[in-house]
Amino acid sequence: MSLGGSTTPDEKLARLYPAVSRRPGRALERVLLQATAAGLVGSMTTQPLEWPELRWVVRDPVSAMAHVQMALRLGYSPEGPASPRRPVADLLDFV
C-alpha cells in the first residue's frame, strides 16, 4: 500500500502557530506506530517527488494548494536481524 503526505506552503501560519507545523510529523509518527503494532513495516521516499510532473500527478485533487512531501509504503516483510545494541550498563551508571 502506498500513502502520500502533503502540506500547504503557509510559512506565516507555521511561524504564528508552531504546533500546526508539527502536525504532519505527529500524524506520520502515529501511522508508523500503528503499522508497527499491526506487524507492518514502512518505507519512506521523497526522491520521485522531486520531478514536478510526478508531484502534480500525486497531489490531492481536493486541495490544489497542497504539496506532496513524501511517499510511504506499508506492507509485510520477512523479519530482519535485530539492530546491534550496546548493553545499558555500558551507557548508564546505576547508583
N, C-alpha and C positions, 0 to 999 in steps of 0.2 A: 504494500500500500504506500502511496506517496502523498505527502501533505505539503502545503506551502504556507509560509508565514509572511504576512505583509504588514507594513506600517505606512502611515501617511506622513509626508515630509513637512511636519509643522514644528520647526525648531523653536518658535516663540512659545508654543504650548509646552514643549518639553522643558524650557527654561523656567516658565512660571509654575509648572506642576511636575517636579522631577519624578514623582511616583508614577505619573502617566507614562513617562518614557521607559519605565522599568516593567510595565505590564507585559509586553511581548516576551521578555526573558522569563518572567514568572510563569506565564502560560506555557512556554516551552518546557520549563522545569517540571510542571505538573504533568504534561503529556508524557515526558520521558519517564518520570517516576511511575505513572500508571502503567505504561507499557512494560517497564521492568517488572512490576508486580504481576503482570499478566503473562510473563515469560517471553516477552518480545525483546528484540534488540533494535536499536535505532542507528541510522547512518545519516549524517547531515552533509550537505554540499551547497556551495554557492557558485562554483565555477561556471556551470551552464548559464546562470542568470547574468553573467557579465555580457552576454550577447543581447543587445536591445530587442532583436526580433523575438527571442525566447521570452524575455521579460514581458513583452506585450501579450504573447500567447497565454501565459500562465497567470495574468493579472486577474483580480476579482472583478467580474463584469458589473457587479452592483456598485462598487466603489471605484470609479475610474481613476481617482487620485492616488490610490494605494500602490505601493511599490513592493513587489515580492522580494524578500530579503534572503530567503533560504528555502531549500527543498529538503524534506525529511522523509526518509524511507523507513518504514517499520515492517518487521517480519520475524519469522522464526529462523533460528540459526543453530548449528551444532555448538555445543558447549566448548569454549576455548580454554586455554590454560589460565590458571589464576595469575594475577599480576604479582610479581615478586614484592614482598613487603619485609621491611626490617622489623624485628621484634620491638614491641612498645618499650621494653626496658632499655633498649639502645637509645631511645629518644627522650624518655622522661625519667626523672628521679623521683621515686616514691619515698616520702618521709614517714 
